[in-house]
């Protein structure tokens, strides 16, 4: 779901709206019932994965996104000031998780505007990988003029010039994301099956002998 200039006034319009933090969640998952469960919506039925583009600020629009999703992918510029920002974002995600969305977690960190000719980029990448480990995607997005040019032509870079280094990096990132998502789903299913088996074994062990 791409951002839009029409969202510029949403921060003010949402202030007095009931369940203002849940407006996007209700639109994606359907409004909560009296029992507290969401019946689902046409969006969830049609798409297995929904990506939501967020503004670079923590307002009601971003908060709505954090409440409505399961996971967050954090784009991080290869600059030291960005390291402070990701720390603050991590704290915000923890607060939202405790109060509004217990499923929320960081699914990955993507290093962007990477220029390995610069020592600074190399140092930031090393620090981020040392701190976040496997959360950091192996794919990085290079500093690329074609990525910067694409919005001025009203096109995503994959259409503007899909052969450039930036577009190819995003294609690799998408493949890595899909692969990670598939592995996470398989692990979740395996864990659920193991828990079900343990409960069944525990129940059987407590049944009286005939």
Buried (B, 14 or more C-beta within 10 A) or exposed (E): EEEEEEEEEBBEEBEEEEEBBBBBBBBBBBEBEEEEEBEEBEEBEEEEEEEBEBBEEBBBBBBBBBBBBEEBBBBBBBBEEBBEBBEEBBEBBEEBBEEBBEEBBBBBBBBBBBEEEEEEBBEBBEEBBEEBEEBBBEBBBBBBEBBEBBEEEEEBBBEBBBEBBBBBBBEBBEEBBEEBBEEEEEEEEEEEEEEEEEEEEEEEEEEEEE
